[in-house]
Amino acid sequence: MTWNLKFRNDFSEDPLRLFGRLVRKLNTEWLHATYPFAAMGRGISIAPSCDLWRSSAKYIALGDDVLIASGVWLNIVQDSEPVKPKLVLGKGCKIGRRSTISARTYIELEADVMLAPAVFIVDHNHEYSDPNLPIHAQGVTEGGRIVIGRNSWLGFGCVICCGKGQLTLGRNSVVGANSVVTKSFPDYSVIAGNPAKLIRTYEPASNQWVRVNVGISNQSR
């Protein structure tokens, strides 16, 4: 969609929407000019209400055409490790409203990953091993690494959590609403539940998405 067409659509819907678009653009330009991102591509759009600290920007790399909606929290656990990207949002990623991504070690969303509202992705946890101390005083765990494959869709309210090791969600995967994902899944997976389980997968031979059920024969969608 061209800028002129977007302009006409917003104006016909509600002229005040243009003000919101201008504020978003100005906020993005301000962040680009004053925040020391590890990388920041073109065509990025970041809502003014995005919670992001300037000191965290050096750990964040944003590809072209990334969209970060309102109320998103991009959190980086800063420690004594050498500066490196801890959070990578690939080209075309769309981060839904009120979503949270909290990285201590490494979280990567490959190209064109889309998040619904209220998605939570975290590669660590609060430490609680010492019962004599408040949990908030114990810091966080060492954590793991999370990679979400390109073209994937994470549904409303789902949680992706990796306390240690590596969690990889393969390309073109779908995570159902309110699911809790704590382990890896291969390419072309449809997963749902708490804990999340594989319920569909894509079969190239038949060019179909098929159901995966124990004790029940596969059924095409």
C-alpha positions as CSV (number, residue, x, y, z in Angstrom):
1,M,0.0,0.0,0.0
2,T,1.5,3.4,-1.0
3,W,1.8,6.3,1.4
4,N,-0.9,8.3,-0.6
5,L,-3.4,5.4,-0.3
6,K,-2.7,5.1,3.4
7,F,-3.2,8.8,3.8
8,R,-6.6,8.7,1.9
9,N,-7.8,5.7,3.9
10,D,-6.9,7.3,7.3
11,F,-8.4,10.6,6.3
12,S,-11.7,9.0,5.1
13,E,-11.9,6.9,8.3
14,D,-11.1,9.7,10.7
15,P,-8.9,12.7,10.0
16,L,-7.5,12.6,13.6
17,R,-5.8,9.3,12.7
18,L,-3.3,11.3,10.7
19,F,-2.2,13.0,13.9
20,G,-1.5,9.6,15.5
21,R,0.4,8.5,12.4
22,L,2.5,11.7,12.5
23,V,3.3,11.2,16.2
24,R,4.4,7.6,15.5
25,K,6.7,8.7,12.7
26,L,8.2,11.5,14.8
27,N,8.8,9.1,17.7
28,T,10.5,6.6,15.4
29,E,12.7,9.3,13.9
30,W,13.7,10.5,17.4
31,L,14.6,6.9,18.5
32,H,16.7,6.5,15.3
33,A,18.5,9.8,15.9
34,T,19.2,9.5,19.6
35,Y,19.1,5.8,20.6
36,P,22.3,3.7,19.9
37,F,20.6,0.6,18.4
38,A,22.9,-2.2,17.3
39,A,21.1,-1.9,14.0
40,M,18.0,-0.1,12.7
41,G,16.7,-0.6,9.2
42,R,14.4,1.4,7.0
43,G,10.6,1.7,7.2
44,I,10.4,1.0,10.9
45,S,7.4,2.1,12.9
46,I,7.5,2.3,16.7
47,A,4.6,3.5,18.8
48,P,5.4,6.3,21.3
49,S,4.1,4.1,24.2
50,C,6.6,1.4,23.5
51,D,8.6,0.9,26.8
52,L,12.3,0.9,25.7
53,W,15.3,2.3,27.6
54,R,18.0,4.2,25.8
55,S,20.7,2.1,27.6
56,S,19.1,-1.1,26.2
57,A,19.1,0.0,22.6
58,K,22.7,-1.1,22.0
59,Y,21.5,-4.7,22.6
60,I,18.7,-4.5,20.0
61,A,18.8,-4.9,16.3
62,L,15.8,-4.0,14.1
63,G,15.4,-5.0,10.5
64,D,13.6,-3.2,7.7
65,D,9.8,-2.6,8.0
66,V,9.5,-3.7,11.7
67,L,6.3,-2.5,13.3
68,I,6.0,-2.2,17.1
69,A,2.5,-1.5,18.3
70,S,1.4,0.5,21.3
71,G,2.1,-0.7,24.9
72,V,4.9,-3.1,23.8
73,W,7.7,-3.6,26.4
74,L,11.2,-4.5,25.0
75,N,13.2,-5.4,28.1
76,I,17.0,-6.2,28.1
77,V,18.7,-7.6,31.2
78,Q,21.9,-5.7,31.2
79,D,25.0,-7.3,32.8
80,S,28.7,-7.4,32.5
81,E,28.7,-9.5,29.2
82,P,30.3,-7.8,26.1
83,V,27.8,-5.7,24.2
84,K,26.1,-7.7,21.5
85,P,22.6,-7.9,20.1
86,K,20.5,-9.8,22.6
87,L,17.3,-9.0,20.8
88,V,17.0,-9.3,17.0
89,L,13.7,-8.5,15.2
90,G,14.0,-9.5,11.5
91,K,12.7,-7.7,8.5
92,G,8.9,-7.3,8.4
93,C,8.3,-8.4,12.0
94,K,5.0,-7.2,13.5
95,I,4.8,-6.9,17.3
96,G,1.3,-6.8,18.6
97,R,-0.1,-4.4,21.3
98,R,0.9,-5.0,24.9
99,S,3.4,-7.7,24.0
100,T,6.6,-8.2,26.1
101,I,9.9,-9.5,24.9
102,S,12.5,-9.8,27.7
103,A,16.0,-10.9,26.7
104,R,19.0,-11.8,28.9
105,T,21.0,-14.0,26.5
106,Y,19.5,-14.0,23.0
107,I,16.1,-13.8,21.4
108,E,15.7,-13.7,17.6
109,L,12.5,-13.3,15.6
110,E,13.3,-14.1,12.0
111,A,11.8,-12.2,9.0
112,D,8.0,-11.6,8.9
113,V,7.2,-13.1,12.3
114,M,3.9,-11.7,13.6
115,L,2.8,-11.5,17.2
116,A,-0.8,-11.0,18.3
117,P,-1.5,-8.7,21.3
118,A,-0.3,-9.7,24.8
119,V,2.4,-12.2,23.6
120,F,5.2,-12.9,26.2
121,I,8.6,-14.1,25.1
122,V,11.3,-14.5,27.7
123,D,14.7,-16.3,27.7
124,H,15.3,-16.3,31.5
125,N,13.4,-16.4,34.8
126,H,13.6,-14.8,38.2
127,E,16.0,-16.7,40.5
128,Y,14.4,-18.2,43.6
129,S,16.9,-20.7,44.9
130,D,17.6,-18.9,48.2
131,P,14.5,-19.1,50.4
132,N,16.0,-16.6,52.8
133,L,16.0,-13.8,50.3
134,P,13.1,-12.0,48.5
135,I,12.9,-13.2,44.9
136,H,13.3,-9.7,43.6
137,A,16.7,-9.5,45.3
138,Q,18.0,-12.7,43.7
139,G,18.4,-11.4,40.2
140,V,17.6,-13.7,37.2
141,T,18.7,-17.1,36.0
142,E,21.4,-17.7,33.4
143,G,18.7,-18.2,30.8
144,G,18.8,-19.8,27.3
145,R,18.3,-18.8,23.7
146,I,15.1,-18.4,21.6
147,V,14.8,-18.4,17.8
148,I,11.3,-18.0,16.2
149,G,11.5,-19.1,12.5
150,R,10.4,-16.8,9.7
151,N,6.8,-16.3,8.7
152,S,5.5,-17.7,12.0
153,W,2.4,-16.4,13.8
154,L,2.1,-16.3,17.6
155,G,-1.5,-16.1,18.8
156,F,-3.0,-13.9,21.5
157,G,-1.6,-14.3,25.0
158,C,0.8,-17.1,24.3
159,V,4.0,-17.5,26.2
160,I,7.4,-18.6,24.8
161,C,9.8,-19.3,27.7
162,C,13.3,-20.8,27.7
163,G,14.9,-21.1,31.1
164,K,18.1,-22.8,29.7
165,G,19.4,-24.3,26.5
166,Q,17.9,-23.5,23.1
167,L,14.3,-23.2,22.1
168,T,13.6,-23.1,18.4
169,L,10.3,-22.7,16.7
170,G,10.6,-23.7,13.1
171,R,9.5,-21.5,10.1
172,N,5.9,-21.0,9.1
173,S,4.7,-22.2,12.5
174,V,1.5,-21.2,14.3
175,V,1.1,-21.0,18.1
176,G,-2.5,-21.1,19.4
177,A,-3.9,-18.4,21.7
178,N,-2.9,-18.7,25.4
179,S,-0.5,-21.5,24.7
180,V,2.7,-22.0,26.8
181,V,5.7,-23.1,24.7
182,T,8.8,-24.4,26.6
183,K,10.4,-26.7,24.1
184,S,11.4,-26.7,20.4
185,F,9.2,-27.6,17.4
186,P,10.1,-28.2,13.8
187,D,9.2,-26.2,10.7
188,Y,5.5,-26.0,9.7
189,S,4.1,-26.8,13.2
190,V,0.7,-25.8,14.6
191,I,1.0,-26.0,18.3
192,A,-1.5,-25.3,21.2
193,G,-2.1,-25.9,24.8
194,N,-0.4,-25.7,28.2
195,P,2.2,-27.1,27.8
196,A,2.0,-26.7,24.0
197,K,1.8,-29.8,21.9
198,L,2.0,-30.4,18.2
199,I,-1.5,-30.6,16.7
200,R,-0.9,-30.1,13.0
201,T,2.0,-30.3,10.6
202,Y,2.5,-29.7,6.9
203,E,3.1,-32.6,4.5
204,P,4.8,-31.4,1.3
205,A,4.0,-34.7,-0.5
206,S,0.2,-34.1,-0.1
207,N,0.4,-30.3,0.0
208,Q,-1.8,-30.4,3.1
209,W,-1.8,-29.6,6.8
210,V,-2.6,-32.7,8.7
211,R,-3.7,-33.3,12.2
212,V,-1.4,-35.1,14.7
213,N,-3.2,-37.2,17.3
214,V,-2.0,-40.1,19.3
215,G,-4.2,-43.1,18.6
216,I,-6.2,-41.2,16.0
217,S,-5.5,-41.4,12.3
218,N,-4.3,-38.1,10.7
219,Q,-7.1,-36.0,9.3
220,S,-6.6,-33.2,6.8
221,R,-7.9,-29.8,7.8
